[in-house]
Amino acid sequence: MVGIKIQKNYSIHMKRVLIIANSSFTIFNFRSELISRLKELNCEIHVACPQIPINKYKKEIKDYLKEMKIQYHELKIDRSALNPISDLFLILKITKIMKKIKPHIVLSYTIKANIYALLASAFFNKIKVFPNITGLGYVFINNDLFTRFIRLVVNFQYRIAFKFSQKVFFQNYDDMNTFKLNGLLNGVKTKKINGSGVNLERFSSSGTKKDNLSFIFVGRLLKDKGIYEYIDAARIIKEKYPSAKFRVLGELDNNPTSLNADELNLLLDEKIIEYISDGDVYKWLDRSEVFVLPSYREGTPKSTLEALSMGLPIITTDVPGCRETIEDEVNGYLIKDKDEKALAEAIEKFIKNRDLIYSMGLKSRELAESKFDVNKVVEVIIDELELSVNR
């Protein structure tokens, strides 16, 4: 009797997942492991985000995603724009994408993507939307009159939009409590996850000799990231230790609080900092001794997780998100935010006691392994999405 080979048809159970973000950079750098896991679970994956400049990463995001067999939908999201007309068109565009692909699950990231994906989903019955609060940003940090007004608008939008959420992911309990205190989570299901996680294999020290007295800042060059405190602390330290190196790896931004090109050029002329423009985070973390992020507030900073995984001791601020990544005086130092003198003092501790760099660096790697392994973080998300093969 000739055997008949029966091919399983998984398409019957295939889940369509739509990922919406305000930056293609985050798709490449923060969501790749999640996407890979979704593919393993036979999901049909769609990504909606702005196009990436072709001269920046040599390939456009649509080409990268095409190679990964992921369908791309272009969205124009201006993070800092306050134009209700363009935002209305953005909601309509997301609604059109949802109508076309009929996703079962939507994962959204950052304020506009979260709010407008949720509002768009209100037109459909069976779409489960999981917004991700990856940080609160300048809207919740700054306290000038205009920002307070914008915060009222954002809170109002979130209060309405969250009614259409399946579950809201937070990266730290401080942000979750802020939303609760603002009355945004009444009746809303939430889940705290350990940031975006970090790839422990990719971000593992090569063991090569590091550059002496080298400190590194990785992130957008924004006031809220603490770039100005980092620069001021570098000035203080270089007066006493001229050979100390203060590296900056990150980009200028259209955010109004960003360091501008003229300021950057002046700093380079003064030789206060070394500006790294090649974007190779791994290489420069591997060459540097201590990671510094004096941010005012974060979700859970990906750059710090990568530094932890690379075995760098950390200097960061005792603020939401940042404090999640450190055990004070174990794998680094927690300092007061907006305090360049406290930052300089913490930096000097490593200069005076070089053994701390190695011992605290080992503790950083241990913390990355125990708490921030991206595979563990992804499985928590998959569990919440109810996509496990065992279900």
Sequence and secondary structure as in RCSB ss.txt:
>XXXX:A:sequence
MVGIKIQKNYSIHMKRVLIIANSSFTIFNFRSELISRLKELNCEIHVACPQIPINKYKKEIKDYLKEMKIQYHEL
KIDRSALNPISDLFLILKITKIMKKIKPHIVLSYTIKANIYALLASAFFNKIKVFPNITGLGYVFINNDLFTRFI
RLVVNFQYRIAFKFSQKVFFQNYDDMNTFKLNGLLNGVKTKKINGSGVNLERFSSSGTKKDNLSFIFVGRLLKDK
GIYEYIDAARIIKEKYPSAKFRVLGELDNNPTSLNADELNLLLDEKIIEYISDGDVYKWLDRSEVFVLPSYREGT
PKSTLEALSMGLPIITTDVPGCRETIEDEVNGYLIKDKDEKALAEAIEKFIKNRDLIYSMGLKSRELAESKFDVN
KVVEVIIDELELSVNR
>XXXX:A:secstr
         GGGT  EEEEE S HHHHHHHSHHHHHHHHHTT EEEEEE    HHHHSS HHHHHHHTT EEEE 
   TT   HHHHHHHHHHHHHHHHHH  SEEEEESHHHHHHHHHHHTT SS EEEEEE   HHHHH  SHHHHHH
HHHHHHHHHHHGGG S EEESSHHHHHHHHHTT  TT  EEE  TT B TTTS        TTEEEEES  BGGG
THHHHHHHHHHHHHH TT EEEEE    SSTTB  HHHHHHHHHHTS EEE S  HHHHHHH SEEEE  S  SS
 HHHHHHHHTT  EEEESSTTTGGG  BTTTEEEE TT HHHHHHHHHHHHH THHHHHHHHHHHHHHHHH BHH
HHHHHHHHHHT  TT 
